[in-house]
Amino acid sequence: MGYNYSDFKDLSAYKKAFQQGCEVFDMTLTFPKTEQYSLTDQIRRSSRSVCANLAET
């Protein structure tokens, strides 16, 4: 069984990670303003790293 992907964006893992990253972003909008630049930023960057790592390989 061979898979032929022309782009990393065709991978189901990438699609799921992108969707979850969007959900994480929306969720962090509800965080308190005191966390806006520390915890919120760290959570957002970590959720984006999955897509970035898939794109690198």
Backbone as CSV, one residue per row, in Angstrom:
resi,resn,N_x,N_y,N_z,CA_x,CA_y,CA_z,C_x,C_y,C_z
1,MET,0.829,-1.176,0.000,0.000,0.000,0.000,0.874,1.241,0.000
2,GLY,0.919,1.901,-1.078,1.700,3.121,-1.141,0.808,4.345,-1.132
3,TYR,1.270,5.327,-0.450,0.548,6.590,-0.405,1.300,7.614,-1.227
4,ASN,0.579,8.384,-1.974,1.191,9.401,-2.794,0.688,10.763,-2.328
5,TYR,1.534,11.449,-1.574,1.189,12.775,-1.082,2.018,13.792,-1.835
6,SER,1.368,14.772,-2.401,2.096,15.789,-3.138,2.555,16.909,-2.214
7,ASP,1.934,17.011,-1.042,2.253,18.097,-0.137,1.980,17.635,1.294
8,PHE,2.733,18.172,2.241,2.526,17.790,3.638,1.137,18.175,4.124
9,LYS,0.511,19.143,3.486,-0.827,19.559,3.890,-1.884,18.521,3.548
10,ASP,-1.516,17.512,2.761,-2.434,16.426,2.434,-2.484,15.366,3.535
11,LEU,-1.530,15.388,4.438,-1.469,14.390,5.501,-2.598,14.595,6.499
12,SER,-3.224,13.502,6.892,-4.319,13.623,7.861,-3.798,14.124,9.209
13,ALA,-2.571,13.761,9.561,-1.988,14.242,10.818,-1.831,15.754,10.795
14,TYR,-1.436,16.303,9.653,-1.287,17.755,9.539,-2.654,18.437,9.647
15,LYS,-3.645,17.880,8.966,-4.978,18.477,8.998,-5.549,18.490,10.410
16,LYS,-5.366,17.382,11.138,-5.856,17.309,12.508,-5.104,18.269,13.409
17,ALA,-3.792,18.333,13.246,-2.985,19.236,14.067,-3.344,20.692,13.794
18,PHE,-3.597,21.023,12.532,-3.974,22.394,12.184,-5.311,22.753,12.814
19,GLN,-6.273,21.836,12.726,-7.592,22.077,13.308,-7.495,22.249,14.818
20,GLN,-6.729,21.405,15.466,-6.583,21.514,16.909,-5.831,22.786,17.294
21,GLY,-4.876,23.188,16.472,-4.184,24.447,16.728,-5.133,25.624,16.691
22,CYS,-6.065,25.588,15.743,-7.081,26.651,15.665,-7.977,26.634,16.899
23,GLU,-8.328,25.444,17.360,-9.169,25.330,18.552,-8.430,25.838,19.789
24,VAL,-7.149,25.516,19.879,-6.346,26.001,21.004,-6.286,27.518,20.985
25,PHE,-6.082,28.098,19.814,-6.035,29.555,19.706,-7.341,30.172,20.196
26,ASP,-8.454,29.641,19.731,-9.757,30.163,20.159,-9.948,30.027,21.667
27,MET,-9.487,28.912,22.215,-9.630,28.680,23.649,-8.786,29.678,24.449
28,THR,-7.599,30.004,23.947,-6.740,30.918,24.690,-7.266,32.356,24.672
29,LEU,-8.182,32.648,23.780,-8.777,33.982,23.772,-9.601,34.242,25.036
30,THR,-10.011,33.169,25.695,-10.812,33.307,26.914,-9.950,33.392,28.174
31,PHE,-8.638,33.249,28.025,-7.749,33.299,29.187,-7.731,34.711,29.766
32,PRO,-7.415,34.836,31.031,-7.339,36.168,31.643,-6.257,37.028,30.992
33,LYS,-6.465,38.329,31.014,-5.503,39.258,30.398,-4.126,39.155,31.045
34,THR,-4.073,38.774,32.305,-2.777,38.661,32.989,-1.914,37.553,32.396
35,GLU,-2.536,36.602,31.725,-1.805,35.492,31.109,-1.565,35.718,29.627
36,GLN,-1.948,36.852,29.104,-1.913,37.081,27.668,-0.522,36.902,27.070
37,TYR,0.513,37.325,27.763,1.834,37.304,27.146,2.728,36.173,27.642
38,SER,2.317,35.430,28.640,3.173,34.364,29.136,2.593,32.986,28.810
39,LEU,1.638,32.570,29.571,1.059,31.239,29.382,0.377,31.106,28.029
40,THR,-0.379,32.098,27.640,-1.101,32.054,26.371,-0.142,31.909,25.196
41,ASP,0.918,32.705,25.208,1.900,32.647,24.120,2.564,31.280,24.050
42,GLN,2.915,30.728,25.188,3.571,29.423,25.217,2.639,28.334,24.694
43,ILE,1.383,28.359,25.073,0.419,27.350,24.613,0.209,27.470,23.109
44,ARG,0.087,28.691,22.616,-0.116,28.889,21.178,1.084,28.407,20.376
45,ARG,2.293,28.737,20.836,3.491,28.312,20.095,3.634,26.798,20.093
46,SER,3.330,26.162,21.208,3.457,24.704,21.263,2.433,24.012,20.371
47,SER,1.238,24.585,20.261,0.225,23.969,19.397,0.596,24.116,17.920
48,ARG,1.293,25.182,17.561,1.728,25.379,16.170,2.948,24.533,15.820
49,SER,3.688,24.081,16.812,4.931,23.357,16.534,4.666,22.009,15.856
50,VAL,3.533,21.406,16.100,3.216,20.115,15.475,3.165,20.285,13.953
51,CYS,2.449,21.277,13.489,2.348,21.535,12.048,3.719,21.903,11.482
52,ALA,4.448,22.696,12.209,5.769,23.120,11.733,6.711,21.933,11.603
53,ASN,6.665,21.030,12.552,7.535,19.855,12.494,7.128,18.922,11.357
54,LEU,5.857,18.779,11.107,5.408,17.954,9.985,5.839,18.573,8.660
55,ALA,5.828,19.872,8.577,6.210,20.550,7.350,7.711,20.430,7.081
56,GLU,8.512,20.304,8.134,9.956,20.200,7.973,10.407,18.869,7.392
57,THR,9.690,17.808,7.696,10.154,16.488,7.279,9.802,16.156,5.862
